[in-house]
Amino acid sequence: MFTWTPKKNQDNKEKHGFYLSDIVSAFEDIHSIDFYDKAHSSLGEDRYITLAKFNDRVILFLVTTDNPDGSTQIISARRAEPPEERLYNEHYQRSNS
């Protein structure tokens, strides 16, 4: 189960062009890549980065954290930058060879 705050949902749409509530299907991408985000994690919150394809055309950079109730909170979703897209595409090609 995925969660987000209404304010973050609206802020993300204004800043990055995506409602968090609309990008949940990106987490179904079987070729996604997940990373622990050491730079933005703290003692009280572990953060994770996912690179995943959305709507079969846009590669997203997603930031999440795990909630105590077992759900995953989506913190941010933006279009991947070129180096992130290359990483995703290289991973995709390796997994399909």
Phi, psi and omega in degrees: 000137180249143179228166175196160177270149179303321180295314178298322179301312180290316180300319181294321178298316182291322184276319188241353177088006181231132167284136177301324181294341182267346189257007183305325182297340178299332180288353176271355181295116183288350179257011181297158178239132180244139178227148169280132182263081183299322183296330184246004176275159178222180179300329183265352184206121172270133178246150182229148176247136175233132169257123184210152178275139181238129180056033177057021181211331184250129175267125182254151171253112186247139177242129182223168171216157179268133177273155178302333181278002179095351178279167178248124179267126176275123182264321184203151175215124178219164175295134180295146175279162184310315179296327179289321176298317178299316179301313179299312183295322176296317178297317179300313181296319178297321183284345179256006180265000000 
